[in-house]
Amino acid sequence: MSRKFCLGLLISIAFLYIAFRNVDLGLLFISIKSTSLPFLIPVVGLTVSFYLIRALRWFHLLEPIKRTGISSLFSSTVIGFAANCVLPARLGEFVRANYIGRMERISKSSSLATIVVERLFDVFTILLIFLFVILFTDFPPEWESTGKALKAGGTLLLIVFIMSILLLIGLKEKTQTFLNMAEKVVFFLPRKIRQRILDMLKDFSKGLVLVKGPSQLLAVIFYSLALWSLTVLQIYILGLSMGLSLPFLAPFFILTLLCFSVAIPSAPGYIGTFHLACQYGLIFYGFSKERALSMAIVLHASGFIPTIILGIIIFLLQHISLRGLTNSRSL
């Protein structure tokens, strides 16, 4: 974990250096200061609404296992994302699975499996948006190599996505076969640890139940589309608040870059990778480095700060132990 943290920190520092290189800090400050505060209200409001939408979608994914309360799902979602802002290696996902497991008496491995399924829906939606952007974006000659890299990255991501789906389907449909294979792979471990890994995989497979029926599946798809559509709207509104008239495809393009960026190891909160991705997405559309970086900073803050505040409030009100929620043995 310490190695991952150090690696992420170094990557974030490198990305921040690139983002701030040759930037006029005076112009950057002026651009940030020019942000219209009334426009920031719906931007922050959308950040909060994202967690409610995620909770509603998670409700349908968990329903085949147990019917859970929306308030518990909302709290655990906020706590998980807040933990991702301060903990390395996306430990917030484990925090989230642990919390809902304790609140609703669900196997933590099963709840984590539903989070994996949730992420698959996210990846599928982002891939659709990415395909939409690539098909309708004309890359100028100086960005031709970038366009090729994005297409290659999207293709690779699609292949990984398909392989992940097939792997999870195999784990669900042929659980015992997978367990037998896993046991052979970890044969060198002590018997007690080996058995614990197999038990976790078995519990994990129980959570790989998509939805109860067609109506629930449509609900999950609807919430997935709503979630990312509202993210596009948030980017557009923030652009207006900073006096940036974004072309129609720009928020979609920036969103796909941001989704790629958060997959890169970084310091907690995606610092650096997030900023550089947003900055270069705006530079692509002709905005200066200062204007582009100022929007990246404000966009990151509009998600980071409300999430941390909400997370702290829930932690304090419910007397949660972060150490207990990040303990992998509790999974």
C-alpha positions in Angstrom: 0.0 0.0 0.0 2.8 2.4 0.8 4.4 1.7 -2.6 1.1 2.4 -4.3 0.7 5.6 -2.4 4.2 6.8 -3.3 3.7 5.9 -6.9 0.4 7.8 -7.0 2.0 10.8 -5.3 4.8 10.9 -7.8 2.4 10.7 -10.7 0.3 13.4 -9.3 3.3 15.7 -8.8 4.4 15.0 -12.4 0.9 15.8 -13.8 0.6 19.0 -11.7 4.0 20.1 -13.0 2.9 19.7 -16.6 -0.4 21.4 -15.8 1.2 24.5 -14.2 4.2 24.7 -16.5 4.4 28.0 -18.4 1.1 29.1 -16.8 0.8 32.8 -15.7 -0.3 32.5 -12.1 -1.7 36.0 -12.1 -4.0 35.3 -15.0 -4.9 31.9 -13.4 -6.0 33.6 -10.2 -8.0 36.3 -12.1 -9.8 33.5 -14.1 -10.7 31.6 -10.9 -11.8 34.8 -9.2 -14.1 35.7 -12.1 -16.2 32.6 -11.4 -19.9 33.6 -11.0 -21.0 32.3 -7.5 -24.7 32.0 -8.4 -23.8 29.4 -11.1 -21.8 27.4 -8.6 -24.9 26.7 -6.6 -26.4 24.2 -9.2 -22.9 22.8 -9.8 -22.5 21.9 -6.2 -26.1 20.8 -6.0 -25.4 18.4 -8.9 -22.5 16.9 -7.0 -24.8 16.0 -4.1 -27.4 14.7 -6.5 -24.9 12.3 -8.0 -24.7 10.4 -4.8 -28.5 10.2 -4.5 -28.7 8.8 -8.1 -25.9 6.3 -7.3 -27.8 5.2 -4.2 -31.0 4.7 -6.2 -29.2 2.7 -8.8 -27.4 0.6 -6.1 -30.8 -0.1 -4.5 -31.8 -2.1 -7.6 -28.4 -3.9 -7.8 -28.6 -5.0 -4.2 -32.3 -5.9 -4.3 -31.7 -9.5 -5.4 -29.6 -9.9 -2.3 -31.6 -7.8 0.2 -34.0 -4.9 0.0 -32.0 -2.0 1.6 -32.8 1.5 2.8 -32.0 4.4 0.5 -30.6 6.4 3.4 -28.1 3.7 4.2 -27.1 3.5 0.5 -26.7 7.3 0.3 -24.6 7.4 3.4 -22.4 4.5 2.3 -22.0 6.0 -1.1 -20.9 9.4 0.2 -18.6 7.8 2.8 -17.0 5.7 0.1 -16.3 8.6 -2.2 -15.2 10.8 0.7 -12.7 8.0 1.6 -11.4 8.0 -2.0 -10.6 11.7 -1.5 -8.2 11.0 1.4 -7.2 7.4 1.1 -4.9 5.8 -1.6 -5.6 3.0 -4.1 -9.4 3.6 -4.2 -9.9 2.1 -0.7 -13.2 4.0 -0.7 -14.8 1.1 -2.5 -13.9 -1.3 0.3 -15.1 1.3 2.9 -18.4 1.6 1.0 -18.8 -2.2 0.9 -17.9 -2.6 4.5 -20.3 0.2 5.6 -23.4 -1.1 3.8 -22.5 -4.6 4.9 -22.6 -3.5 8.6 -25.7 -1.3 8.2 -27.8 -3.9 6.3 -26.2 -7.1 7.5 -25.0 -8.1 4.1 -21.9 -10.1 3.3 -19.2 -7.5 2.5 -17.9 -9.5 -0.4 -21.4 -9.7 -1.9 -21.9 -5.9 -1.5 -18.5 -5.4 -3.1 -19.5 -7.5 -6.0 -22.5 -5.2 -6.6 -20.1 -2.3 -6.7 -18.1 -4.1 -9.4 -21.4 -4.6 -11.4 -22.2 -0.9 -10.9 -18.8 0.0 -12.3 -19.4 -2.1 -15.3 -22.6 -0.1 -16.0 -20.5 3.1 -15.6 -17.8 1.8 -18.0 -20.5 0.8 -20.6 -22.1 4.3 -20.4 -18.8 6.0 -20.7 -17.8 3.9 -23.7 -21.1 4.9 -25.4 -20.2 8.6 -24.7 -16.7 8.1 -25.9 -17.9 6.4 -29.1 -20.3 9.4 -29.6 -17.5 11.9 -29.2 -15.0 10.1 -31.4 -17.5 9.7 -34.2 -18.5 13.4 -34.3 -15.2 15.1 -33.4 -12.9 16.3 -36.2 -9.3 16.2 -34.9 -7.1 19.0 -36.4 -3.7 17.9 -37.8 -1.8 19.0 -34.7 -4.1 16.7 -32.6 -4.1 13.8 -35.0 -1.8 11.7 -32.8 -3.9 12.4 -29.8 -7.0 11.3 -31.7 -5.3 8.1 -32.6 -4.2 7.5 -29.0 -7.8 8.1 -27.7 -9.2 5.6 -30.3 -6.5 3.1 -29.3 -7.3 3.6 -25.6 -11.0 3.3 -26.2 -10.5 0.1 -28.1 -8.3 -1.4 -25.4 -10.8 -0.3 -22.8 -13.6 -2.0 -24.7 -11.5 -5.3 -24.9 -10.8 -5.2 -21.2 -14.5 -4.5 -20.5 -15.7 -7.4 -22.6 -13.1 -9.7 -20.9 -14.2 -8.5 -17.5 -17.9 -9.3 -18.4 -17.0 -12.7 -19.6 -14.9 -13.4 -16.5 -17.7 -12.3 -14.1 -20.3 -14.3 -16.0 -18.0 -17.3 -15.8 -17.6 -16.8 -12.0 -21.3 -16.5 -11.6 -22.4 -19.4 -13.8 -19.5 -21.8 -13.1 -18.6 -20.8 -9.5 -17.3 -24.2 -8.4 -15.1 -24.5 -11.5 -13.6 -21.1 -10.8 -13.1 -21.9 -7.2 -11.2 -25.1 -8.1 -9.0 -23.1 -10.5 -8.4 -20.4 -7.9 -7.4 -23.1 -5.3 -4.8 -24.4 -7.8 -3.4 -20.9 -8.3 -3.0 -20.2 -4.6 -1.8 -23.7 -3.7 1.4 -22.3 -2.1 -0.5 -20.3 0.6 -1.2 -21.7 4.0 -4.5 -23.7 4.2 -6.3 -21.1 6.4 -5.5 -18.2 4.1 -6.3 -20.3 1.0 -9.7 -21.1 2.5 -10.4 -17.5 3.3 -9.7 -16.4 -0.3 -12.0 -19.1 -1.6 -14.8 -18.1 0.9 -14.4 -14.5 -0.3 -14.7 -15.5 -3.9 -17.8 -17.6 -3.2 -19.5 -14.7 -1.3 -18.4 -12.3 -4.1 -20.1 -14.5 -6.7 -23.4 -14.3 -4.7 -23.3 -10.5 -5.3 -23.0 -11.0 -9.1 -26.8 -10.8 -9.6 -27.5 -8.0 -11.9 -31.2 -7.2 -11.3 -34.4 -9.0 -10.5 -36.1 -8.4 -13.8 -36.4 -6.2 -16.9 -38.0 -3.2 -15.1 -35.1 -3.1 -12.6 -32.6 -3.4 -15.4 -34.2 -0.5 -17.2 -34.0 1.5 -13.9 -30.3 0.8 -13.6 -29.7 1.8 -17.2 -31.8 5.0 -16.7 -29.9 6.0 -13.6 -26.5 5.3 -15.3 -27.5 7.5 -18.2 -28.9 10.2 -15.9 -25.7 10.2 -13.8 -23.3 10.8 -16.6 -25.7 13.2 -18.5 -25.9 15.3 -15.4 -22.1 15.3 -15.1 -22.0 16.7 -18.7 -24.5 19.3 -17.6 -22.4 20.2 -14.6 -19.3 20.8 -16.8 -21.3 22.9 -19.2 -22.8 25.1 -16.3 -19.4 25.5 -14.8 -18.1 26.7 -18.1 -20.8 29.3 -18.2 -20.0 30.4 -14.7 -16.4 31.1 -15.8 -17.4 32.8 -19.0 -16.4 29.9 -21.2 -18.7 29.2 -24.1 -18.2 25.5 -24.6 -19.1 23.8 -27.9 -21.7 21.1 -27.7 -19.3 18.2 -27.7 -16.8 19.8 -25.4 -18.4 18.6 -22.1 -18.7 15.1 -23.5 -15.1 15.1 -24.6 -13.8 16.5 -21.2 -15.9 13.8 -19.4 -14.3 11.0 -21.3 -10.8 12.4 -20.6 -11.6 12.7 -16.9 -12.8 9.1 -16.8 -9.6 7.9 -18.3 -7.6 10.1 -15.9 -9.1 8.7 -12.7 -8.0 5.2 -13.8 -4.4 6.4 -13.6 -2.7 5.8 -10.2 -2.6 9.1 -8.4 -2.6 10.8 -5.0 -6.0 10.6 -3.2 -8.7 12.7 -4.8 -7.2 12.2 -8.3 -5.2 15.4 -7.8 -3.1 16.2 -10.8 -4.4 13.5 -13.2 -7.9 15.1 -13.0 -6.6 18.6 -13.5 -4.3 17.9 -16.5 -7.1 15.9 -18.3 -9.6 18.7 -17.9 -7.0 21.3 -18.9 -6.0 19.6 -22.1 -9.6 18.9 -22.9 -10.3 22.6 -22.9 -7.0 23.5 -24.7 -8.2 21.2 -27.5 -11.1 23.6 -28.0 -8.8 26.6 -28.2 -8.9 27.9 -24.6 -5.7 29.2 -23.0 -3.7 27.1 -20.5 -4.7 29.6 -17.7 -8.4 29.5 -18.5 -8.4 25.8 -18.9 -6.5 25.1 -15.7 -8.7 27.5 -13.7 -11.8 25.5 -14.8 -10.1 22.3 -13.9 -9.3 23.6 -10.4 -12.9 24.8 -9.8 -14.5 21.7 -11.3 -12.3 19.5 -9.0 -13.1 21.7 -6.0 -16.8 21.6 -6.7 -16.8 17.9 -6.3 -14.0 17.4 -3.8 -15.0 19.9 -1.1 -18.8 19.0 -0.9 -17.9 15.3 -0.8 -15.4 15.8 2.1 -17.9 18.0 4.0 -20.8 15.5 3.5 -18.5 12.6 4.5 -17.3 14.3 7.7 -20.9 15.1 8.7 -22.0 11.4 8.2 -18.9 10.1 10.0 -19.6 12.4 13.0 -23.3 11.8 13.2 -23.0 8.0 13.0 -19.8 7.7 15.0 -18.0 5.6 12.3 -14.6 4.1 12.7 -12.6 4.6 9.6 -10.0 2.0 10.8 -12.7 -0.6 11.1 -14.2 0.2 7.6 -10.8 -0.1 5.9 -9.9 -3.4 7.6 -9.7 -5.9 4.8 -10.3 -8.7 7.3 -13.9 -7.5 7.8 -14.7 -8.3 4.2 
